[in-house]
């Protein structure tokens, strides 16, 4: 069983949904950390959602319209908490403000 630890960094997320991650074929992924950093001087809201891509049959919010304080960060996945993303599923983020968030996600891919 192959296990790979990785990070994804997404800069300046705005009002158009951005794909953070797609689980590759023959893998399952466990998100072990996720942080959002507000790059602006105002409060922004963010939503993170998971989409069942092969069938486009389901979309569910991991977090919806959470507020992130000005010039600060918010940890969405913290110690002890995990988010499992099955094969082919995709994780997205969107903000209510243009170019307002940086995202760092740490995860483990397991074959």
N, C-alpha and C positions, 0 to 999 in steps of 0.2 A: 504494500500500500504506500504510494508516494504521497508525501505531505510537503507543501510549499508555502512558506510564510511570505506575504507580499503587502505592499502599500499601494494605494491609489491616491493621487493628489489632483484635485480639480480646482481651478482658479476662476474667480469672478462669475459665479453662478448668478443668473438673473431670472427674468420672467418667462423664459423658454425652458421647458423641462430638459434636463441634461442627464444622459445615461451615465451613472457612476460605474456600473459593473454589469457584465453578463457572465454567468457561470458557463464555462466551456463544456463541451461534450465529454461524457464519462467522468465528470467531477461533481462533487458537492462542495459548497463553500460555507465556511463559518466566519461571520464578521465578528471580530473580537474587540474592535474599537472604531468609533466614528465621532469626529469633532467637526463642528461648524464654526467658522470665525466670521463675525460681522465686520466688514471692511468700511462701513459707513458711520456717520455721526448720528444716525437715527435708528430707531427700532425697526427691524425687518422681521417678516415671518417666513418660515420655511416649511416645506412638506417633503417627506421622503416616502416613496411608495414602491411596491414590488409588483411586477407584471409577469404573469405566466405566459411567456412568449410563444411557445410552440402552438398553443391553442388560442392565444389571445382571449382566453375564456374568463380570466379573473385578474382584477387589479385591486390591491389592498394597500391602505396607508399604514406605514410603520409609525409615522408621526404626521399629524396634519396641523398646519398653521401654528406651529410653535413660535413663540417670540424669542428673538435673540437680541440682547441689549446692545447698544451702540459700542463699537470698538471693543467687543468682548467675544468670548467663545462659549459654546455649549456642547457638552458631551452627550451624544444620543445613545451610544452603546458604551457601557462602563464595565468595570470589573465585575465578573460574575454573570453578567448578562450576555447573551449571544443571539445572533440573528442568523438563521440557516437559510441559504439560498440554493435550491435544487438546480440540477442541470437545466440549462437553457433559460432560466429565469433571469430577469433584468431588474436592476435597482436604479431608480431615478430620483432626482432632487429638483426642486423649483423654489424660487423666492418670489416675493411680491415686489422686489426692487431690482432694477437693472444693475448688473455687475456688483453684487453686494456681499456674496459669500465665498469663502474658500472652504473646501471640504478635504479632510484627510480621513481615509478609511484603512484600517488594518484588518487583514483577513488571512484565513488558511484555506488553501485548496487541497482537497483530498480526493485522490483517484481511487 
